[in-house]
Amino acid sequence: MTRIAVLDDYQSVASTSADWAVLPEPAEVVAFADHVADEEALVARLQPFDVVVAMRERTAFPRGVLERLPNLRLLVTTGARNVAIDVAAARELGITVCGTRAHAPGTAELTWGLVLAVARHIPQEDLSVRAGGWQQTVGTDLAGARLGVLGLGRLGERVARIGRAFEMDVVAWSRHLTDERAAEVGVRRVEKDELLATADVVTIHLQLSDRTRDLIGERELALMKPTAILVNTSRGPIVNAPALVRALREGTIAGAGLDVFDVEPLPARSPLRELRRAVLTPHLGYVTQKTYATFYGDAVEDVAAFLAGAPVRVIEPA
């Protein structure tokens, strides 16, 4: 019997998001709702399994973990890439790594939820009304304000187009962004420092890499307006967390909307939890019904194809 582990199923929805009964041979599917950060505990848990389905980058699979999973034949990640998996090591060890499609709109939609939550102080006003209060804050207008988009790829483009619908002046930057590409989206390309210094809302849509890690640090935050909002629904380490905490405490920027963090789940003692200027969500960008149906549905297809000897969505080493 093939044993399949489904990891980090926080909401216990893997079993209802796809039809696991279609697998072509007897299989035992075990979904784990908790997250295991300790490497020893992770290896002990996964050693009996032939197949592992990982949810995005919630659990890392470096060489040291993969080498200690002798039964593992297939590692499926939701999404088309996963920087938390050492794909080259997996190939050397004879482990097939494959991915799934994704549902694009979710993260862009959550980005605007965070923008509005910070700009209009929605969490604070909700708490105030529930406590018997009324109209405690004054909101920030988006129409006529400048939106700065860092990264104009698939998600950044969606966010930029919504910004235009809000009647915002939209500018964008990334290392390889051209004027022509920006014009296709109906926005203007500017240099990074100009974007940071002039935008009323800065939103991040870049992939995490050595070049983007700590892209937004103390110097970059100091460039921003004291009335500006920073939103990150991409990856936590793109923003230097200690620098951001200082900026929010000192009022260097007006607020932040954060869906991603250096360590996830966010540690209980993280200073971010104490900052009233920050609106925090637990990496919900892709957590929607359609996204999970796509992720888990494709994962089942990958496992079924692999067991049947058919082609799968193989991820190649970078």
N, C-alpha and C positions, 0 to 999 in steps of 0.2 A: 504493500500500500504506500502511495506517495503521501508524505506529510508536508503540509503547506502552512507556513506561519505568516500571518498578516499583522504587521507591526503598527504601533502607535495609532490604533483605531479609537481615538479619544472619545468620539461620540457613539461608539458601538454601532456603526452604520454599514460596515463592510458587507455584512451578510444580507442586508436588504437593498443594497445599491447595485447588486449584480446577481446573476443566476449562477451560482457555483456548482449547481447540480449538472451542468452541461459538460463537466470535465470527463474525458474519454475513458478513464480507468478509475478504479476505487481510490478515493483520496480522502484524507482527513484534513479539514481546514480549521486551524485554531487562530482566532483573532485575539490580539492582546490590546486592551484599552489603556494600559499604563505605558509610560516611557521608561526605558532602562538606560541610564546614562553610564553606569559603571561597566567597563569593558569585560571584566571577569563575569559579571552577572549576565551580560548579554550573550557571551559565548556559551555559558552554561545553559541558557534558555534555548539557544538556537541549534546546538549540536545535533539534536535528533532529526532536524528538518532537512528535507530534500530541496524545498523551494521556499524562498522568502519574498514576500511582497512588502516593499518599503514605501511609506508615504512621504514623498518629496525628500527633504534632507533632514527629517526629524531624527533619524538614527544614522550615524556614520559607519561606513564599512571600509576602514583602512586595511592595508595589507596584513597587519598583525591580527586583525579579527578574521579576515577571510582564510588565512592559513590555518586557523584553528577550527574550521567548520568543514570537516572531511566529507560529510554527507551532502553538502550543498552543491546542487547542480545548476540551479537557475535562480537568479536574483532579479526581480522585477521592480523597477522604480516607477512611480507615477510621474508623468511628465516625460519629456523627450531627452532630458539631461539631468545629471545629479552630481554636483561637485563633491558630495560627501562619500562617493563610492570610488575606490581606486580601481578603475575599469581595467587598466593595464595589468594590475596584479591578478584580478579576477580571470582575465584571459590566460595568463600564465598557469593558473591553478586549474584551468579547465572548467571554470564557472561561466556560464552564459549570462550576460547582463542585457536586459532589454527594457524598453520604456513604453509609454502610452501617449495618446493624444491628450490635449487639454481643452478646457472651455475658457476662451479668452476674456469675456467681459467681467468676470467676477472681481478681479483685483482692481480694475479701473473703477468699477462702481464703488468699491469700498474706499478707494482713494478719495472720492468725492464725499463719501459719508464722513470721513475724518476731516476733510477740509471744512465742511459745514459745521461739524461738531465743535471744532476749535474756533472758527470765525464767529459763530453765533452762541458759543458757550452753552451748548445744548446739555451736556452732562450736569453742569452746575445748576442750570435753571430747572432741570428735571428734579434734582435733589431738593432745590429750594421749594418748588411747588408741593412736593410730597411732604415737606416739613411745615407747610402752611404759609410759605413766603410768596412773593410776587414781584417780577421784573427787577432782578438784581444786577443785570449787566447791560452793556450797550454793545451791539454786534458790529462786525466789520463788513462793509459792503464788498461784494465781489465784482459786480458790474462796474466797468471802468478801471478796475485794478489790474495789475500785471501778474500773470502766471508764468513762472519760470519752470520749464520741464527739463530735467537732467536725464537725457536718454530718450530718443524719439523713435524707438523701435515699436514693436507690436502694441505693447501696453502704453508706452508714452504717447503714441499717436492717438489712441482712444481717449486718454486723459486730455490731451491738447484739444481735440475736437469738442469735447464737452466744455472745456474752458471757453472756447469760442462761443458756444451756445449760451454761456453765462454772460456774454458780452465782455469778456476779459481781453486784454492785450496779451497775446501769448508769444513768448520767446522760448528758444530751446538751445541746448548745448549738449554735445558729446564729442569725443576726440575726433571722430571721423565723420561727423555730420557736415553735410554740404549745404550751401544756400539753396541749391535746386531741390534737395530732399525736403528741407524745411518748407519751401514754397509749395510743394505738393500737398502738404498738410494744412497750408494756409497760415503758417507761423513764420517767424523771423529768426534766423540763426544769430546768436551773439556769442561772445567769449564768456567763459565760465565766470570770471570775476564781475563782469558787467551784469550777468544774470543774477548773481547773488546780491549785488549791491542795489539793484533796481526792482527786483520782484517783490510783490506783496505776499505771494504764496510760492514756495519752492517745493517741488515734488520730485522724488527720485524714482527713476525707472531704468536702472542700469544693472547689469549682471555683476556679481561679485567676482573679483579677480585680484591679482596682486596690484594692478594699476588702480583699482577702484576702492580697495580697502583703505579706510580712513581718508577718503576723498574729501569729506566734510569734517574738518577739525576746527581747532580754536581760531586759526586765521580766517577760515572761510565763514564761520559763524559771526566773527567780528565784522565782516564785510556787510552782513545782512542788516536791513532796517530794524530798529527796535520794535517796530509794529508788524514785522513779518512773521509768517507761519511756515514751519518746515514740516513736510509730510514724507514719511518713509514707509512704503509698502513693498520695497524691493528686498534688501537683505540688511540685517542689523549692522554688520561691521563696516558698511560703507560710510556710516557716520561714527565718529569717535565718541563713544558713550560718555566718558568722563567730561569731555569738552562740552557735550550737549547738556549734561546735568548742570555744569557751571553756568552755561549760557541761560538756561531756564531759571535757575535760582537768582541770577544777577539781573535778569530782565534784558539781556543782550538781544534776545528775540522775544516776540510776544507769546509764542506757543508752539507746540509740536503735536502732530498726530502720528503715532507709531504703531505699526502692526507687526514689526519684526525687531528682533533683539539679538545681541551677541550670543547669549545663551538662552535656549528655549527648551522647556517652559521657563519663563522669566523667574529667576530666583526670588524667594519670598522677601529677602532683605535688599533687593535692588532699590537704590535711591530713586529710580524712576517712579516707583509706586507712590512716592510721597509728594510728587510735584503736581500742584494744582494746574500749572500751565500746560501739562501734557495730557492728551487723551490717548489711552492705551487699549489696544485690542489684541487678542491672543493669536496672531498670525491667521486671520480669518479671510485673507484676500481670495484664496481659492476654495474656501470652505462653503460651497453652495451645493444644492441638490444636483444640478446639471453637471457640475464639475466632478462630483463624486461618482455619479452614474457613468461618466466618461472614463474616469480613472480606473474604477474597479471593474467596469465592463470590459475595458481593454486589457486589464490585468488578467482577467479570466480567459480572454481570447489568447493572450500570450502563453499562459500556462497550458491551456488545451493544445495549442499548436506545438509547443515544445514537447509535450508528452506524446503527441502523435507523430513527431518527427517532421513537422511542417515548418516553414519559415516563420520567424518571429521578428519583432521590431528591435533588432540588435543595436546596442549603443557601442560605438567604436571608441577606443582609447583616444584621448585628446592629443 
